Amino acid sequence: MSDIEIFSNYLLEETGLATVSTTQADGRILSTVVNCGIIEHPLTGDTCVAFVSGGNAARLKHVDRGSQVTVSVRRGWSWSSATGPADLIRSESLPEGINAEEMRLLLREVFHAAGGVHDDLEEYDRAMAEEKRVVVCVTPDRILGNP
């Protein structure tokens, strides 16, 4: 089993619950808990760890500044972490090759990959747009762990 498959299996055990860490401007680490999933990166086609973030989250400023992202998953005494650069995909400044409809579907894809279930996906779409949610795609260049 590959490192990303092991990492993915950890995510699947608890609906993608993971700790995400970024580096702040002063060098301190900011860690938060999010739900992540494994998807194909919409811009590169690489396998990536993805999550949806609030548009005003501090971690987005850190990534914009160049911080790499570490996503850590612990299940019992076993753990795995994936570290790498992140791409931010924002509705208000869509990258070339992604239109508004593809962004709507991407938000859903990440939500489902992270174990999310919603009774009314149209309401989900409205909330994501209203909250200016951002898709964060972390392309791991290092995966460590103690499986």
C-alpha positions in Angstrom: 0.0 0.0 0.0 1.4 3.4 -0.9 1.9 6.3 1.6 -1.1 8.2 0.2 -3.3 5.1 0.4 -2.4 4.7 4.1 -3.1 8.4 4.6 -6.4 8.1 2.8 -7.4 5.1 5.0 -6.8 7.1 8.1 -9.0 9.9 6.8 -11.8 7.5 5.9 -11.9 6.2 9.5 -13.3 9.5 11.0 -14.9 11.3 8.1 -11.7 13.0 7.2 -11.0 14.6 10.6 -7.5 16.0 10.6 -5.3 18.7 11.9 -4.0 21.3 9.4 -1.0 23.3 10.2 0.5 26.4 8.5 3.3 28.8 9.3 2.4 32.3 10.4 4.4 35.4 9.4 6.2 35.4 12.8 7.3 31.7 12.4 4.8 30.3 14.8 2.6 27.4 13.7 -1.2 27.7 13.4 -3.1 24.4 13.7 -6.8 23.8 13.2 -9.1 20.9 12.8 -10.8 20.3 9.5 -12.4 17.5 7.4 -10.2 16.5 4.5 -10.5 14.1 1.6 -8.3 12.8 -1.2 -9.2 14.0 -4.7 -7.5 14.5 -8.1 -6.1 18.1 -8.1 -8.4 20.1 -10.4 -5.5 22.0 -12.0 -2.7 19.4 -12.1 -4.4 16.0 -12.0 -2.1 15.0 -9.1 -3.5 13.2 -6.1 -4.0 15.8 -3.4 -5.4 16.2 0.1 -8.2 18.7 -0.1 -10.5 20.6 2.3 -12.9 23.5 2.2 -12.0 26.6 4.2 -13.8 29.7 5.2 -12.8 32.6 3.0 -11.5 34.7 6.0 -9.5 31.9 7.6 -6.0 33.0 8.7 -4.5 29.8 7.1 -5.4 31.2 3.7 -3.2 34.3 4.3 -0.3 32.0 5.3 -0.7 29.9 2.1 -0.8 33.1 0.0 2.4 34.1 1.7 4.1 30.8 0.7 3.5 28.6 3.8 3.4 24.9 3.1 0.6 22.9 4.7 0.9 19.8 6.9 -2.2 17.7 7.3 -1.9 15.2 10.2 -4.2 12.3 11.0 -4.1 10.2 14.2 -6.1 7.1 14.9 -5.2 5.5 18.2 -1.4 5.3 18.5 -1.0 5.3 14.7 -0.6 8.5 12.7 0.3 9.9 9.2 1.1 13.4 8.0 1.2 14.8 4.5 3.2 18.0 3.9 3.4 20.1 0.7 2.5 23.2 -1.2 -1.1 24.2 -1.4 -3.2 25.8 -4.1 -6.2 27.9 -3.2 -9.2 27.9 -5.5 -11.4 30.8 -4.8 -14.8 31.6 -6.4 -14.0 35.3 -6.7 -10.7 34.7 -8.6 -11.1 31.4 -10.4 -7.9 30.0 -12.0 -7.9 29.5 -15.8 -9.6 26.3 -16.7 -12.2 26.4 -13.9 -15.5 28.1 -14.3 -18.2 28.9 -11.8 -20.1 25.6 -12.4 -16.9 23.6 -12.0 -16.2 25.4 -8.8 -19.6 24.6 -7.4 -19.0 20.9 -8.3 -15.5 21.0 -6.9 -16.8 22.2 -3.5 -19.2 19.3 -3.5 -16.5 16.8 -4.5 -14.2 17.9 -1.6 -17.2 17.8 0.8 -18.1 14.3 -0.2 -14.4 13.1 -0.3 -14.2 14.3 3.3 -17.2 12.2 4.3 -19.7 15.0 4.1 -23.4 14.3 3.6 -26.1 16.9 3.1 -29.8 16.5 2.6 -30.1 19.6 0.4 -27.1 20.1 -1.9 -28.7 23.2 -3.4 -28.7 24.8 0.1 -25.1 23.6 0.5 -24.2 25.3 -2.8 -25.8 28.6 -1.6 -24.0 28.5 1.7 -20.6 27.8 0.1 -21.1 30.8 -2.2 -22.4 33.1 0.5 -19.5 32.2 2.8 -17.0 32.6 0.0 -15.6 29.1 0.8 -12.2 28.3 -0.7 -10.9 24.8 -1.8 -7.5 24.1 -0.5 -5.5 21.4 -2.4 -2.3 20.2 -0.7 0.0 18.2 -3.0 2.1 16.1 -0.7 5.8 16.0 -1.3 6.4 14.3 2.0 4.3 11.7 3.8 5.5 10.4 7.2 3.8 8.2 9.7 3.7 5.4 12.2 1.1 3.0 10.8 
